[in-house]
Amino acid sequence: MAILALLGKCFGDMDPLKENGQLVISVDGNVTQLLKRSGKFEDESSEGLKEQVKTTFCIIQNVLKPIPLIFPS
């Protein structure tokens, strides 16, 4: 849910498709569909938009992923 909220803040117009786990993102008339679990794209949309969404998605995933604590033995 946090990923959806943060992507919405970055790109604005988004429509989550709940039945197939896709996010439809629209920026300046360009539309792309992102699979939430894998970060892959389902369509052949603008390469510029894909790259922006992919980069942002990876950054958000890395920020939200907990850092494992490793204690020396």
FENLINWO-V44372 format. One record per residue. N is the residue number from 0. RES is the residue in one small letter. PHI is phi in radians with two decimals (none if undefined). OMEGA is omega as a letter, one per 30 degrees, with the letter a starting at -180 (NA if undefined). Layout:
n->N res->RES phi->PHI omega->OMEGA
n->N res->RES phi->PHI omega->OMEGA
//
This chain:
n->0 res->m phi->none omega->l
n->1 res->a phi->-1.16 omega->l
n->2 res->i phi->-1.08 omega->l
n->3 res->l phi->-1.05 omega->a
n->4 res->a phi->-1.13 omega->a
n->5 res->l phi->-1.23 omega->l
n->6 res->l phi->-1.11 omega->l
n->7 res->g phi->-1.09 omega->l
n->8 res->k phi->-1.16 omega->a
n->9 res->c phi->-1.37 omega->a
n->10 res->f phi->-1.98 omega->l
n->11 res->g phi->1.40 omega->a
n->12 res->d phi->-1.30 omega->l
n->13 res->m phi->-2.34 omega->l
n->14 res->d phi->-2.35 omega->l
n->15 res->p phi->-1.32 omega->l
n->16 res->l phi->-1.71 omega->a
n->17 res->k phi->-1.17 omega->a
n->18 res->e phi->-1.26 omega->a
n->19 res->n phi->-2.19 omega->l
n->20 res->g phi->1.20 omega->l
n->21 res->q phi->-1.85 omega->l
n->22 res->l phi->-1.98 omega->l
n->23 res->v phi->-1.71 omega->a
n->24 res->i phi->-2.01 omega->a
n->25 res->s phi->-2.17 omega->l
n->26 res->v phi->-2.35 omega->l
n->27 res->d phi->0.88 omega->l
n->28 res->g phi->1.49 omega->l
n->29 res->n phi->-1.57 omega->a
n->30 res->v phi->-2.15 omega->l
n->31 res->t phi->-2.41 omega->l
n->32 res->q phi->-2.07 omega->a
n->33 res->l phi->-1.89 omega->l
n->34 res->l phi->-1.40 omega->a
n->35 res->k phi->-1.09 omega->a
n->36 res->r phi->-1.26 omega->a
n->37 res->s phi->-1.73 omega->a
n->38 res->g phi->1.40 omega->l
n->39 res->k phi->-1.56 omega->a
n->40 res->f phi->-1.82 omega->a
n->41 res->e phi->-1.70 omega->a
n->42 res->d phi->-2.37 omega->l
n->43 res->e phi->-1.90 omega->a
n->44 res->s phi->-1.56 omega->a
n->45 res->s phi->-0.94 omega->l
n->46 res->e phi->-1.09 omega->l
n->47 res->g phi->-1.10 omega->l
n->48 res->l phi->-1.16 omega->l
n->49 res->k phi->-1.01 omega->a
n->50 res->e phi->-1.12 omega->l
n->51 res->q phi->-1.07 omega->a
n->52 res->v phi->-1.15 omega->a
n->53 res->k phi->-1.06 omega->l
n->54 res->t phi->-1.08 omega->a
n->55 res->t phi->-1.11 omega->l
n->56 res->f phi->-1.04 omega->l
n->57 res->c phi->-1.12 omega->l
n->58 res->i phi->-1.08 omega->a
n->59 res->i phi->-1.10 omega->l
n->60 res->q phi->-1.05 omega->a
n->61 res->n phi->-1.15 omega->l
n->62 res->v phi->-1.20 omega->a
n->63 res->l phi->-1.46 omega->a
n->64 res->k phi->-1.30 omega->a
n->65 res->p phi->-1.16 omega->l
n->66 res->i phi->-1.48 omega->a
n->67 res->p phi->-1.21 omega->l
n->68 res->l phi->-1.61 omega->a
n->69 res->i phi->-2.02 omega->l
n->70 res->f phi->-1.81 omega->l
n->71 res->p phi->-1.16 omega->a
n->72 res->s phi->-1.46 omega->NA
//
